[in-house]
């Protein structure tokens, strides 16, 4: 089992990709998988994300308590940056 911090990081990283590529079905499916892990394995709910020029802040509820963690933008956006730099390597194949 991964730590809650790792699961939040993985979910947020792919969520940013999915939000910026709404037609990317693989990103959407992966985001849902990580979101489900947060609920099923870590009992996290009520997830909210905010950001500023330096950080992403993830607010969530676990065991009845409201919690907050943060991640540097450069770490969260690395996958999106890579996709935008080399889009030919990340073609979105439509479902048939």
N, C-alpha and C positions, 0 to 999 in steps of 0.2 A: 504494500500500500504506500502510495506517495504521500508526502506531507500535505497539509492543507495549503501551505504557502506555494508549493510546487503546482498543485492543482489550480489554484487561483491564477498563478502566472500562465500556465498552459491555456486555461480558458480565456483569459483576457487577451493574450497574444493572438489567438485565432479569432476571437470576437472582433478585434480591430480589423483584421483582414476581411472577415465576413461582412462587417458593416461598410467597408470601403469597396467591396466587390459583391454587390447584392445578387448577381447572377452566378456566382461561384458556388455551385451545389456542394462540392467537396468541402469547402470552407464552412458552409452552413451545417453540414452533417457533422463535421468534426467539432464545431462549436457546441452543438447540441450534445454530443457525446461527453465533452468535458463539463458542460453544465450539469448533465445528469450525474456525473461522478461527484460533483460538489454536493448535490442533494443526497444521493444514495450512500456514498462512502463517508462523507464529512458532515452530513446533516446541516448543511448551510442553506439558508433561504433569504428572501428579501434582498437580493443582490442589487446594488446600485453602483454606478461608476461615474466619477467626475474626474476632470483633469485640468491642469494648468500648463504653463509653458515648460515645466520641468518634470512633473510627476503625473501618474495616474493614481487615483485613490479609489479603493474598492471598499464599500461599506456592505456589511452582511450581518445576518442574525445567525447565531449558533448557540444552542442550549439556552434560548431565551434572552441572550445578551447581544447587544449591538456591538459590533467590532469594526475596525478599520485597519486596512493595510495599504501600503503604497509601493509603487514600482516606478523606477525611472523610465521616462518616455523612450529613451534610446534603446532600452532592453525590450520593451513591449513592442515597439514599432520596427524592430529589426527584420522580421519576416515580411511585413508590408513593404518596407523599403527595398528589400531584395526583389520582391515581385514587381515593384514599380520600375526598378532599375533594369531588370531582364524579363520583361513580360512574355517574350517568346518561349521562355522555359516553363511558364505557368499558364498554359492554355486551359480554358474552361471547356470541358467537353460536355455537351448537352446530354440530358437523359433521353433515351429513345423509348 
